Amino acid sequence: MRERIDQLGLTRTALLDRVREDRGPDDAPHFALSTTRDLTTMFSSLANGRAVSAAVSAQVTGWLAEAGGPGDRARTVAARPDGLSDGCFDSAGDFIA
């Protein structure tokens, strides 16, 4: 996982543990840590088809699209459709990367 994280250019992201239903005192307090910049880089790469490959980007974007409920715009992130800028926009249309 560390190698893939590095390949994606996520310099301040770390997986610390697996996803757990319950966290005990001997478990890491979080399963992963990241920064806004790294997460924005990841979503930008996904939206622009550059996360590993266009096919992988499309597959992951599809999975993420299914994560929210119908009409759940608060979870929506979209790439700029005119192609003038690489990056992501939030559901209000504000440029975030």
A tleap script that builds the chain and sets N, CA, C and O, in Angstrom:
source leaprc.protein.ff14SB
mol = sequence {
  NMET ARG GLU ARG ILE ASP GLN LEU GLY LEU
  THR ARG THR ALA LEU LEU ASP ARG VAL ARG
  GLU ASP ARG GLY PRO ASP ASP ALA PRO HIE
  PHE ALA LEU SER THR THR ARG ASP LEU THR
  THR MET PHE SER SER LEU ALA ASN GLY ARG
  ALA VAL SER ALA ALA VAL SER ALA GLN VAL
  THR GLY TRP LEU ALA GLU ALA GLY GLY PRO
  GLY ASP ARG ALA ARG THR VAL ALA ALA ARG
  PRO ASP GLY LEU SER ASP GLY CYS PHE ASP
  SER ALA GLY ASP PHE ILE CALA
}
set mol.1.N position { 0.816 -1.183 0.000 }
set mol.1.CA position { 0.000 0.000 0.000 }
set mol.1.C position { 0.866 1.255 0.000 }
set mol.1.O position { 0.551 2.230 -0.683 }
set mol.2.N position { 1.945 1.232 0.757 }
set mol.2.CA position { 2.798 2.428 0.818 }
set mol.2.C position { 3.336 2.782 -0.566 }
set mol.2.O position { 3.396 3.954 -0.936 }
set mol.3.N position { 3.725 1.765 -1.321 }
set mol.3.CA position { 4.250 2.006 -2.671 }
set mol.3.C position { 3.200 2.671 -3.559 }
set mol.3.O position { 3.513 3.615 -4.285 }
set mol.4.N position { 1.966 2.192 -3.509 }
set mol.4.CA position { 0.895 2.784 -4.328 }
set mol.4.C position { 0.600 4.210 -3.866 }
set mol.4.O position { 0.404 5.100 -4.695 }
set mol.5.N position { 0.568 4.432 -2.574 }
set mol.5.CA position { 0.341 5.782 -2.048 }
set mol.5.C position { 1.420 6.726 -2.577 }
set mol.5.O position { 1.122 7.849 -2.986 }
set mol.6.N position { 2.670 6.270 -2.566 }
set mol.6.CA position { 3.767 7.086 -3.092 }
set mol.6.C position { 3.614 7.327 -4.591 }
set mol.6.O position { 3.840 8.441 -5.062 }
set mol.7.N position { 3.231 6.287 -5.350 }
set mol.7.CA position { 3.036 6.429 -6.796 }
set mol.7.C position { 1.956 7.456 -7.119 }
set mol.7.O position { 2.029 8.136 -8.143 }
set mol.8.N position { 0.975 7.567 -6.267 }
set mol.8.CA position { -0.113 8.522 -6.481 }
set mol.8.C position { 0.272 9.943 -6.065 }
set mol.8.O position { -0.508 10.877 -6.250 }
set mol.9.N position { 1.472 10.106 -5.504 }
set mol.9.CA position { 1.936 11.432 -5.117 }
set mol.9.C position { 1.363 11.932 -3.807 }
set mol.9.O position { 1.348 13.136 -3.548 }
set mol.10.N position { 0.894 11.015 -2.985 }
set mol.10.CA position { 0.293 11.383 -1.700 }
set mol.10.C position { 1.383 11.351 -0.634 }
set mol.10.O position { 1.614 10.323 0.002 }
set mol.11.N position { 2.041 12.477 -0.451 }
set mol.11.CA position { 3.228 12.534 0.397 }
set mol.11.C position { 2.924 12.625 1.889 }
set mol.11.O position { 3.799 12.364 2.714 }
set mol.12.N position { 1.701 12.992 2.240 }
set mol.12.CA position { 1.340 13.162 3.649 }
set mol.12.C position { 0.149 12.272 4.026 }
set mol.12.O position { -0.691 12.656 4.840 }
set mol.13.N position { 0.092 11.086 3.427 }
set mol.13.CA position { -0.986 10.138 3.691 }
set mol.13.C position { -0.373 8.843 4.206 }
set mol.13.O position { 0.652 8.393 3.694 }
set mol.14.N position { -0.992 8.245 5.214 }
set mol.14.CA position { -0.497 6.988 5.766 }
set mol.14.C position { -1.661 6.107 6.181 }
set mol.14.O position { -2.630 6.578 6.776 }
set mol.15.N position { -1.557 4.822 5.861 }
set mol.15.CA position { -2.489 3.829 6.385 }
set mol.15.C position { -1.860 3.275 7.649 }
set mol.15.O position { -0.727 2.793 7.629 }
set mol.16.N position { -2.586 3.344 8.735 }
set mol.16.CA position { -2.058 2.940 10.030 }
set mol.16.C position { -2.581 1.592 10.497 }
set mol.16.O position { -1.946 0.926 11.315 }
set mol.17.N position { -3.728 1.189 9.985 }
set mol.17.CA position { -4.405 0.009 10.505 }
set mol.17.C position { -5.454 -0.413 9.488 }
set mol.17.O position { -5.597 0.220 8.442 }
set mol.18.N position { -6.172 -1.455 9.782 }
set mol.18.CA position { -7.306 -1.858 8.951 }
set mol.18.C position { -8.579 -1.204 9.491 }
set mol.18.O position { -8.601 -0.704 10.615 }
set mol.19.N position { -9.627 -1.215 8.688 }
set mol.19.CA position { -10.918 -0.701 9.152 }
set mol.19.C position { -11.455 -1.677 10.193 }
set mol.19.O position { -11.502 -2.884 9.957 }
set mol.20.N position { -11.853 -1.158 11.324 }
set mol.20.CA position { -12.365 -1.989 12.420 }
set mol.20.C position { -13.726 -1.472 12.862 }
set mol.20.O position { -13.978 -0.267 12.848 }
set mol.21.N position { -14.591 -2.386 13.252 }
set mol.21.CA position { -15.892 -2.003 13.806 }
set mol.21.C position { -15.694 -1.264 15.129 }
set mol.21.O position { -16.304 -0.223 15.373 }
set mol.22.N position { -14.840 -1.818 15.966 }
set mol.22.CA position { -14.542 -1.214 17.266 }
set mol.22.C position { -13.033 -1.064 17.403 }
set mol.22.O position { -12.279 -1.934 16.966 }
set mol.23.N position { -12.597 0.017 17.999 }
set mol.23.CA position { -11.172 0.265 18.240 }
set mol.23.C position { -10.911 0.158 19.735 }
set mol.23.O position { -11.534 0.842 20.546 }
set mol.24.N position { -9.987 -0.708 20.071 }
set mol.24.CA position { -9.609 -0.861 21.467 }
set mol.24.C position { -8.380 -0.032 21.791 }
set mol.24.O position { -7.829 0.637 20.916 }
set mol.25.N position { -7.951 -0.074 23.033 }
set mol.25.CA position { -6.796 0.730 23.452 }
set mol.25.C position { -5.487 0.309 22.778 }
set mol.25.O position { -4.541 1.095 22.731 }
set mol.26.N position { -5.421 -0.914 22.258 }
set mol.26.CA position { -4.202 -1.382 21.593 }
set mol.26.C position { -4.207 -1.113 20.092 }
set mol.26.O position { -3.228 -1.411 19.408 }
set mol.27.N position { -5.302 -0.553 19.572 }
set mol.27.CA position { -5.423 -0.257 18.142 }
set mol.27.C position { -5.061 1.198 17.869 }
set mol.27.O position { -5.204 2.061 18.735 }
set mol.28.N position { -4.593 1.454 16.657 }
set mol.28.CA position { -4.351 2.846 16.252 }
set mol.28.C position { -5.664 3.617 16.384 }
set mol.28.O position { -6.725 3.061 16.100 }
set mol.29.N position { -5.621 4.879 16.808 }
set mol.29.CA position { -6.864 5.632 16.991 }
set mol.29.C position { -7.611 5.895 15.683 }
set mol.29.O position { -8.822 6.115 15.701 }
set mol.30.N position { -6.914 5.875 14.563 }
set mol.30.CA position { -7.513 6.073 13.244 }
set mol.30.C position { -6.892 5.051 12.306 }
set mol.30.O position { -5.742 4.655 12.496 }
set mol.31.N position { -7.646 4.616 11.287 }
set mol.31.CA position { -7.050 3.646 10.372 }
set mol.31.C position { -6.152 4.319 9.344 }
set mol.31.O position { -5.300 3.660 8.747 }
set mol.32.N position { -6.329 5.639 9.122 }
set mol.32.CA position { -5.487 6.362 8.168 }
set mol.32.C position { -5.470 7.844 8.511 }
set mol.32.O position { -6.375 8.362 9.166 }
set mol.33.N position { -4.425 8.506 8.054 }
set mol.33.CA position { -4.304 9.954 8.211 }
set mol.33.C position { -3.914 10.549 6.865 }
set mol.33.O position { -3.207 9.915 6.082 }
set mol.34.N position { -4.375 11.763 6.600 }
set mol.34.CA position { -4.025 12.434 5.354 }
set mol.34.C position { -4.170 13.936 5.546 }
set mol.34.O position { -4.513 14.410 6.629 }
set mol.35.N position { -3.903 14.670 4.483 }
set mol.35.CA position { -4.064 16.120 4.494 }
set mol.35.C position { -5.074 16.513 3.424 }
set mol.35.O position { -5.372 15.737 2.516 }
set mol.36.N position { -5.585 17.709 3.543 }
set mol.36.CA position { -6.507 18.222 2.530 }
set mol.36.C position { -5.837 18.239 1.168 }
set mol.36.O position { -6.461 17.881 0.169 }
set mol.37.N position { -4.577 18.647 1.111 }
set mol.37.CA position { -3.852 18.692 -0.165 }
set mol.37.C position { -3.764 17.300 -0.797 }
set mol.37.O position { -4.032 17.147 -1.989 }
set mol.38.N position { -3.393 16.288 -0.013 }
set mol.38.CA position { -3.291 14.938 -0.565 }
set mol.38.C position { -4.647 14.426 -1.041 }
set mol.38.O position { -4.739 13.835 -2.117 }
set mol.39.N position { -5.691 14.643 -0.259 }
set mol.39.CA position { -7.013 14.169 -0.669 }
set mol.39.C position { -7.496 14.900 -1.916 }
set mol.39.O position { -8.130 14.298 -2.783 }
set mol.40.N position { -7.201 16.189 -2.012 }
set mol.40.CA position { -7.570 16.951 -3.198 }
set mol.40.C position { -6.795 16.446 -4.409 }
set mol.40.O position { -7.352 16.333 -5.502 }
set mol.41.N position { -5.521 16.145 -4.221 }
set mol.41.CA position { -4.709 15.565 -5.299 }
set mol.41.C position { -5.319 14.249 -5.767 }
set mol.41.O position { -5.412 13.994 -6.967 }
set mol.42.N position { -5.733 13.416 -4.815 }
set mol.42.CA position { -6.318 12.118 -5.169 }
set mol.42.C position { -7.618 12.289 -5.946 }
set mol.42.O position { -7.809 11.641 -6.974 }
set mol.43.N position { -8.510 13.149 -5.472 }
set mol.43.CA position { -9.781 13.349 -6.165 }
set mol.43.C position { -9.578 14.000 -7.526 }
set mol.43.O position { -10.302 13.691 -8.472 }
set mol.44.N position { -8.615 14.886 -7.634 }
set mol.44.CA position { -8.310 15.501 -8.925 }
set mol.44.C position { -7.817 14.442 -9.907 }
set mol.44.O position { -8.239 14.422 -11.064 }
set mol.45.N position { -6.924 13.563 -9.449 }
set mol.45.CA position { -6.425 12.486 -10.305 }
set mol.45.C position { -7.551 11.552 -10.733 }
set mol.45.O position { -7.608 11.132 -11.888 }
set mol.46.N position { -8.437 11.230 -9.811 }
set mol.46.CA position { -9.581 10.376 -10.152 }
set mol.46.C position { -10.478 11.052 -11.182 }
set mol.46.O position { -10.862 10.442 -12.180 }
set mol.47.N position { -10.806 12.306 -10.934 }
set mol.47.CA position { -11.728 13.028 -11.814 }
set mol.47.C position { -11.155 13.226 -13.208 }
set mol.47.O position { -11.901 13.294 -14.185 }
set mol.48.N position { -9.834 13.318 -13.303 }
set mol.48.CA position { -9.188 13.542 -14.595 }
set mol.48.C position { -8.640 12.260 -15.215 }
set mol.48.O position { -7.913 12.314 -16.207 }
set mol.49.N position { -8.986 11.101 -14.637 }
set mol.49.CA position { -8.603 9.811 -15.206 }
set mol.49.C position { -7.127 9.487 -15.099 }
set mol.49.O position { -6.598 8.741 -15.923 }
set mol.50.N position { -6.448 10.039 -14.092 }
set mol.50.CA position { -5.006 9.832 -13.977 }
set mol.50.C position { -4.596 9.068 -12.719 }
set mol.50.O position { -3.403 8.954 -12.440 }
set mol.51.N position { -5.537 8.552 -11.968 }
set mol.51.CA position { -5.196 7.760 -10.782 }
set mol.51.C position { -4.937 6.328 -11.238 }
set mol.51.O position { -5.883 5.575 -11.471 }
set mol.52.N position { -3.700 5.952 -11.363 }
set mol.52.CA position { -3.209 4.676 -11.881 }
set mol.52.C position { -3.447 4.596 -13.386 }
set mol.52.O position { -2.492 4.529 -14.160 }
set mol.53.N position { -4.710 4.604 -13.807 }
set mol.53.CA position { -5.062 4.580 -15.233 }
set mol.53.C position { -6.475 5.138 -15.374 }
set mol.53.O position { -7.181 5.332 -14.384 }
set mol.54.N position { -6.872 5.392 -16.608 }
set mol.54.CA position { -8.234 5.891 -16.840 }
set mol.54.C position { -9.265 4.870 -16.370 }
set mol.54.O position { -10.289 5.240 -15.797 }
set mol.55.N position { -8.998 3.580 -16.612 }
set mol.55.CA position { -9.946 2.534 -16.215 }
set mol.55.C position { -10.075 2.453 -14.692 }
set mol.55.O position { -11.182 2.346 -14.165 }
set mol.56.N position { -8.950 2.505 -13.994 }
set mol.56.CA position { -8.984 2.454 -12.528 }
set mol.56.C position { -9.683 3.693 -11.982 }
set mol.56.O position { -10.494 3.594 -11.061 }
set mol.57.N position { -9.375 4.854 -12.542 }
set mol.57.CA position { -10.031 6.095 -12.107 }
set mol.57.C position { -11.539 5.991 -12.265 }
set mol.57.O position { -12.289 6.380 -11.370 }
set mol.58.N position { -11.987 5.467 -13.402 }
set mol.58.CA position { -13.422 5.330 -13.653 }
set mol.58.C position { -14.062 4.357 -12.668 }
set mol.58.O position { -15.161 4.605 -12.171 }
set mol.59.N position { -13.376 3.252 -12.385 }
set mol.59.CA position { -13.932 2.270 -11.455 }
set mol.59.C position { -14.069 2.862 -10.055 }
set mol.59.O position { -15.119 2.722 -9.427 }
set mol.60.N position { -13.030 3.517 -9.561 }
set mol.60.CA position { -13.071 4.101 -8.215 }
set mol.60.C position { -14.095 5.224 -8.154 }
set mol.60.O position { -14.827 5.337 -7.171 }
set mol.61.N position { -14.157 6.052 -9.185 }
set mol.61.CA position { -15.156 7.120 -9.231 }
set mol.61.C position { -16.564 6.533 -9.181 }
set mol.61.O position { -17.446 7.095 -8.531 }
set mol.62.N position { -16.779 5.415 -9.857 }
set mol.62.CA position { -18.072 4.730 -9.806 }
set mol.62.C position { -18.406 4.244 -8.413 }
set mol.62.O position { -19.538 4.391 -7.951 }
set mol.63.N position { -17.423 3.663 -7.739 }
set mol.63.CA position { -17.652 3.213 -6.358 }
set mol.63.C position { -18.012 4.391 -5.466 }
set mol.63.O position { -18.931 4.301 -4.652 }
set mol.64.N position { -17.291 5.493 -5.617 }
set mol.64.CA position { -17.563 6.672 -4.793 }
set mol.64.C position { -18.939 7.254 -5.089 }
set mol.64.O position { -19.605 7.762 -4.187 }
set mol.65.N position { -19.366 7.185 -6.341 }
set mol.65.CA position { -20.684 7.705 -6.713 }
set mol.65.C position { -21.800 6.929 -6.024 }
set mol.65.O position { -22.869 7.477 -5.759 }
set mol.66.N position { -21.551 5.655 -5.735 }
set mol.66.CA position { -22.557 4.820 -5.081 }
set mol.66.C position { -22.570 5.009 -3.566 }
set mol.66.O position { -23.484 4.524 -2.899 }
set mol.67.N position { -21.574 5.703 -3.009 }
set mol.67.CA position { -21.455 5.831 -1.553 }
set mol.67.C position { -22.527 6.724 -0.946 }
set mol.67.O position { -22.973 6.470 0.173 }
set mol.68.N position { -22.946 7.751 -1.649 }
set mol.68.CA position { -23.973 8.651 -1.134 }
set mol.68.C position { -25.357 8.160 -1.507 }
set mol.68.O position { -25.518 7.334 -2.406 }
set mol.69.N position { -26.343 8.671 -0.812 }
set mol.69.CA position { -27.718 8.330 -1.141 }
set mol.69.C position { -28.219 9.152 -2.313 }
set mol.69.O position { -27.547 10.091 -2.741 }
set mol.70.N position { -29.393 8.812 -2.843 }
set mol.70.CA position { -29.963 9.578 -3.954 }
set mol.70.C position { -30.119 11.051 -3.581 }
set mol.70.O position { -30.674 11.378 -2.532 }
set mol.71.N position { -29.633 11.922 -4.433 }
set mol.71.CA position { -29.761 13.351 -4.191 }
set mol.71.C position { -28.841 13.891 -3.112 }
set mol.71.O position { -29.025 15.022 -2.662 }
set mol.72.N position { -27.863 13.118 -2.689 }
set mol.72.CA position { -26.954 13.536 -1.628 }
set mol.72.C position { -25.838 14.394 -2.213 }
set mol.72.O position { -24.715 13.924 -2.399 }
set mol.73.N position { -26.156 15.653 -2.502 }
set mol.73.CA position { -25.187 16.541 -3.144 }
set mol.73.C position { -24.038 16.924 -2.222 }
set mol.73.O position { -22.987 17.346 -2.705 }
set mol.74.N position { -24.203 16.791 -0.935 }
set mol.74.CA position { -23.124 17.151 -0.012 }
set mol.74.C position { -21.896 16.275 -0.230 }
set mol.74.O position { -20.786 16.674 0.120 }
set mol.75.N position { -22.078 15.095 -0.799 }
set mol.75.CA position { -20.959 14.185 -1.040 }
set mol.75.C position { -20.477 14.230 -2.481 }
set mol.75.O position { -19.623 13.433 -2.868 }
set mol.76.N position { -20.998 15.130 -3.268 }
set mol.76.CA position { -20.683 15.167 -4.690 }
set mol.76.C position { -19.445 16.008 -4.958 }
set mol.76.O position { -19.353 17.148 -4.502 }
set mol.77.N position { -18.507 15.456 -5.687 }
set mol.77.CA position { -17.344 16.191 -6.176 }
set mol.77.C position { -17.263 15.924 -7.665 }
set mol.77.O position { -17.333 14.772 -8.093 }
set mol.78.N position { -17.118 16.969 -8.457 }
set mol.78.CA position { -17.101 16.799 -9.910 }
set mol.78.C position { -15.929 17.541 -10.517 }
set mol.78.O position { -15.504 18.580 -10.012 }
set mol.79.N position { -15.413 16.999 -11.602 }
set mol.79.CA position { -14.356 17.678 -12.344 }
set mol.79.C position { -14.964 18.788 -13.176 }
set mol.79.O position { -16.138 18.732 -13.542 }
set mol.80.N position { -14.171 19.782 -13.468 }
set mol.80.CA position { -14.638 20.881 -14.308 }
set mol.80.C position { -14.934 20.336 -15.698 }
set mol.80.O position { -14.033 19.801 -16.343 }
set mol.81.N position { -16.162 20.454 -16.178 }
set mol.81.CA position { -16.548 19.806 -17.431 }
set mol.81.C position { -15.956 20.436 -18.683 }
set mol.81.O position { -15.890 19.775 -19.719 }
set mol.82.N position { -15.520 21.695 -18.623 }
set mol.82.CA position { -15.003 22.331 -19.833 }
set mol.82.C position { -13.537 22.016 -20.096 }
set mol.82.O position { -12.990 22.412 -21.125 }
set mol.83.N position { -12.900 21.306 -19.173 }
set mol.83.CA position { -11.523 20.902 -19.376 }
set mol.83.C position { -10.514 22.032 -19.304 }
set mol.83.O position { -9.345 21.825 -19.628 }
set mol.84.N position { -10.930 23.225 -18.887 }
set mol.84.CA position { -10.015 24.359 -18.836 }
set mol.84.C position { -9.045 24.275 -17.670 }
set mol.84.O position { -8.001 24.927 -17.675 }
set mol.85.N position { -9.388 23.480 -16.681 }
set mol.85.CA position { -8.547 23.422 -15.501 }
set mol.85.C position { -8.576 22.019 -14.930 }
set mol.85.O position { -9.640 21.413 -14.803 }
set mol.86.N position { -7.394 21.499 -14.582 }
set mol.86.CA position { -7.361 20.251 -13.831 }
set mol.86.C position { -7.768 20.579 -12.407 }
set mol.86.O position { -7.393 21.625 -11.878 }
set mol.87.N position { -8.507 19.722 -11.805 }
set mol.87.CA position { -8.889 19.946 -10.419 }
set mol.87.C position { -10.302 19.503 -10.154 }
set mol.87.O position { -10.952 18.890 -11.001 }
set mol.88.N position { -10.762 19.817 -8.985 }
set mol.88.CA position { -12.083 19.399 -8.537 }
set mol.88.C position { -12.881 20.600 -8.069 }
set mol.88.O position { -12.329 21.628 -7.678 }
set mol.89.N position { -14.178 20.443 -8.118 }
set mol.89.CA position { -15.105 21.450 -7.632 }
set mol.89.C position { -16.045 20.791 -6.650 }
set mol.89.O position { -16.435 19.639 -6.837 }
set mol.90.N position { -16.412 21.511 -5.605 }
set mol.90.CA position { -17.372 20.950 -4.667 }
set mol.90.C position { -18.782 21.080 -5.230 }
set mol.90.O position { -18.971 21.603 -6.329 }
set mol.91.N position { -19.765 20.606 -4.481 }
set mol.91.CA position { -21.136 20.574 -4.994 }
set mol.91.C position { -21.709 21.962 -5.237 }
set mol.91.O position { -22.700 22.099 -5.954 }
set mol.92.N position { -21.107 22.992 -4.657 }
set mol.92.CA position { -21.571 24.359 -4.902 }
set mol.92.C position { -20.882 24.968 -6.118 }
set mol.92.O position { -21.196 26.091 -6.513 }
set mol.93.N position { -19.945 24.234 -6.714 }
set mol.93.CA position { -19.237 24.721 -7.890 }
set mol.93.C position { -17.977 25.494 -7.580 }
set mol.93.O position { -17.381 26.092 -8.476 }
set mol.94.N position { -17.558 25.493 -6.317 }
set mol.94.CA position { -16.339 26.198 -5.935 }
set mol.94.C position { -15.119 25.337 -6.242 }
set mol.94.O position { -15.091 24.150 -5.919 }
set mol.95.N position { -14.115 25.940 -6.865 }
set mol.95.CA position { -12.878 25.235 -7.192 }
set mol.95.C position { -12.145 24.892 -5.909 }
set mol.95.O position { -11.919 25.767 -5.073 }
set mol.96.N position { -11.766 23.618 -5.741 }
set mol.96.CA position { -11.080 23.226 -4.516 }
set mol.96.C position { -9.695 22.659 -4.778 }
set mol.96.O position { -8.977 22.361 -3.823 }
set mol.97.N position { -9.295 22.499 -6.017 }
set mol.97.CA position { -7.927 22.019 -6.296 }
set mol.97.C position { -7.523 22.369 -7.690 }
set mol.97.O position { -6.410 22.050 -8.108 }
savepdb mol mol.pdb
quit
